[in-house]
Amino acid sequence: MSKLVPVIAGITGTTIIGTGGTYLLLTQNTTTIKGKFEKALIDFTKDTTLITAKLNKLKDGTVNSDIQKLKNAQTKAKTDVNSAKEDFQKACEEIYKSTFDKKESPLFKDFKEYCSWNVKDKVGDTSWADGSATWNTRFNKLNQNGTKPLSSSLKKVAKGSNTNGTELQKWCNDIAVEVFGGDDDLEFKDAKEHCKRTN
């Protein structure tokens, strides 16, 4: 009975395994956070308002990963947000280059919280509907021609029996903090249609 013997394990994720004279080439594809969520990355040359907002959030938030630069930025932000910008940028760039594992990982949580555009950021914080909105009226629009939802998640809400709009409001609250997937993302389009202020 032949044994599998690893011969080469390179940094690219390619491994050659020997099986009694026969070699099997295995390629492990890895995806970086930058590669998977490119549309959500912060542009540190121009997204100044967002950077300040994220630093203010970081100042009072929790660092989930072991990215030391992010911890340094948090410490500095508690005294002066501007002094934290360099460490913050380096921390986010380190996160962008990291391998995407799963959305539950501490690294991704920091990306989502501090180093990315989320849906509400793109729609505009002041443009987002709040608790005073007429959510029952908004819910009724989900089943009207011209304003029916596009995403599967909001279609599920539209099929529900909760006509007072609380499920729609919950959907908006949940989608607000999700990582921005691009202008063509169906959930983003639904958020712009159903979660924005009307005045």
QUIQUILIN-V851507 format. One record per residue. N is the residue number from 1. SS is DSSP state (hx for helix, st for strand, lp for the rest). PSI is psi in whole degrees, -180 to 180 (* if undefined). D_LAST is the distance of its C-alpha to the last C-alpha in Angstrom with 2 decimals. Layout:
N_SS_PSI_D_LAST / N_SS_PSI_D_LAST
//
This chain:
1_lp_121_74.19 / 2_lp_149_72.34 / 3_lp_147_69.90 / 4_lp_124_66.61 / 5_st_115_66.97 / 6_st_129_64.03 / 7_st_-47_65.34 / 8_st_135_62.41 / 9_st_92_59.00 / 10_lp_170_57.20 / 11_lp_-14_53.99 / 12_lp_-7_52.41 / 13_lp_8_52.68 / 14_st_130_55.66 / 15_st_135_58.61 / 16_st_124_61.99 / 17_st_127_63.75 / 18_st_137_67.48 / 19_st_75_69.02 / 20_lp_48_72.77 / 21_lp_-18_72.83 / 22_st_138_69.71 / 23_st_136_66.46 / 24_st_125_62.96 / 25_st_119_60.10 / 26_st_132_56.90 / 27_st_120_53.67 / 28_lp_110_50.88 / 29_lp_130_47.60 / 30_lp_145_45.28 / 31_lp_130_41.62 / 32_st_161_40.04 / 33_hx_-40_36.53 / 34_hx_-42_35.96 / 35_hx_-35_37.24 / 36_hx_-30_35.18 / 37_lp_42_31.82 / 38_hx_-38_32.06 / 39_hx_-14_28.45 / 40_hx_-2_27.33 / 41_st_144_29.76 / 42_lp_134_28.79 / 43_lp_106_30.03 / 44_lp_-2_31.71 / 45_lp_-15_32.18 / 46_lp_-17_28.55 / 47_lp_55_26.10 / 48_hx_-40_26.64 / 49_hx_-44_23.29 / 50_hx_-41_23.52 / 51_hx_-45_27.19 / 52_hx_-42_26.59 / 53_hx_-42_24.01 / 54_hx_-37_26.53 / 55_hx_-38_29.36 / 56_hx_-35_27.65 / 57_hx_-43_27.19 / 58_hx_-38_30.82 / 59_hx_-41_32.08 / 60_lp_8_31.28 / 61_lp_-160_31.58 / 62_lp_131_34.53 / 63_lp_120_36.43 / 64_lp_-33_37.52 / 65_lp_-175_39.86 / 66_lp_25_42.94 / 67_lp_107_41.52 / 68_hx_-37_43.17 / 69_hx_-33_41.11 / 70_hx_-38_37.94 / 71_hx_-39_39.74 / 72_hx_-43_40.85 / 73_hx_-40_37.35 / 74_hx_-45_36.18 / 75_hx_-45_39.08 / 76_hx_-37_38.42 / 77_hx_-27_34.67 / 78_lp_-25_35.51 / 79_lp_-46_37.16 / 80_lp_114_35.38 / 81_hx_-42_32.65 / 82_hx_-35_33.88 / 83_hx_-14_37.39 / 84_hx_-8_36.26 / 85_hx_-40_34.75 / 86_hx_-48_38.05 / 87_hx_-37_38.95 / 88_hx_-45_35.45 / 89_hx_-45_35.62 / 90_hx_-37_39.13 / 91_hx_-46_38.15 / 92_hx_-40_35.34 / 93_hx_-35_37.69 / 94_hx_-41_40.28 / 95_hx_-42_37.90 / 96_hx_-36_36.94 / 97_hx_-10_40.66 / 98_lp_156_41.33 / 99_st_132_42.09 / 100_lp_122_39.36 / 101_lp_-67_40.92 / 102_lp_159_38.39 / 103_lp_-15_34.90 / 104_lp_-4_36.51 / 105_lp_150_38.55 / 106_hx_-37_38.12 / 107_hx_-45_37.81 / 108_hx_-35_34.92 / 109_hx_-41_33.14 / 110_hx_-38_33.38 / 111_hx_-48_32.17 / 112_hx_-43_29.12 / 113_hx_-42_28.37 / 114_hx_-27_29.22 / 115_lp_22_30.21 / 116_st_159_27.61 / 117_lp_133_24.08 / 118_st_178_22.37 / 119_hx_-45_19.54 / 120_hx_-36_16.94 / 121_hx_-44_18.47 / 122_hx_-39_17.96 / 123_hx_-38_14.37 / 124_lp_122_13.66 / 125_hx_-42_13.90 / 126_hx_-13_10.93 / 127_hx_-4_8.78 / 128_st_135_10.49 / 129_lp_145_9.55 / 130_lp_-164_11.89 / 131_lp_-17_14.14 / 132_lp_-5_11.92 / 133_lp_154_10.11 / 134_lp_83_11.87 / 135_hx_-27_14.19 / 136_hx_-40_16.66 / 137_hx_-41_14.48 / 138_hx_-39_13.63 / 139_hx_-43_17.39 / 140_hx_-33_18.38 / 141_hx_-21_16.65 / 142_lp_-22_19.04 / 143_lp_19_21.87 / 144_lp_141_20.63 / 145_lp_136_22.00 / 146_lp_-23_19.81 / 147_lp_16_17.66 / 148_lp_146_20.66 / 149_lp_156_21.01 / 150_lp_-34_23.30 / 151_lp_151_24.61 / 152_hx_-34_27.36 / 153_hx_-39_25.82 / 154_hx_-28_22.68 / 155_hx_-37_24.95 / 156_hx_-40_26.93 / 157_hx_-42_24.00 / 158_hx_-30_23.29 / 159_lp_-7_26.96 / 160_lp_174_26.92 / 161_lp_4_27.21 / 162_lp_79_24.60 / 163_lp_-10_22.31 / 164_lp_-3_20.47 / 165_lp_4_18.57 / 166_hx_-34_20.24 / 167_hx_-35_21.84 / 168_hx_-43_18.67 / 169_hx_-41_17.22 / 170_hx_-41_20.59 / 171_hx_-45_20.54 / 172_hx_-42_17.31 / 173_hx_-39_18.90 / 174_hx_-43_22.11 / 175_hx_-23_20.94 / 176_hx_-37_18.94 / 177_lp_4_22.33 / 178_lp_151_24.22 / 179_st_133_25.72 / 180_lp_128_23.90 / 181_lp_7_25.96 / 182_lp_160_24.90 / 183_lp_-25_22.44 / 184_lp_-2_24.49 / 185_lp_130_24.49 / 186_hx_-38_23.42 / 187_hx_-34_21.84 / 188_hx_-43_19.75 / 189_hx_-42_18.64 / 190_hx_-39_17.84 / 191_hx_-41_15.86 / 192_hx_-34_13.64 / 193_hx_-39_13.25 / 194_hx_-9_13.04 / 195_lp_1_12.16 / 196_st_156_8.98 / 197_lp_152_5.63 / 198_lp_0_3.81 / 199_lp_*_0.00
//
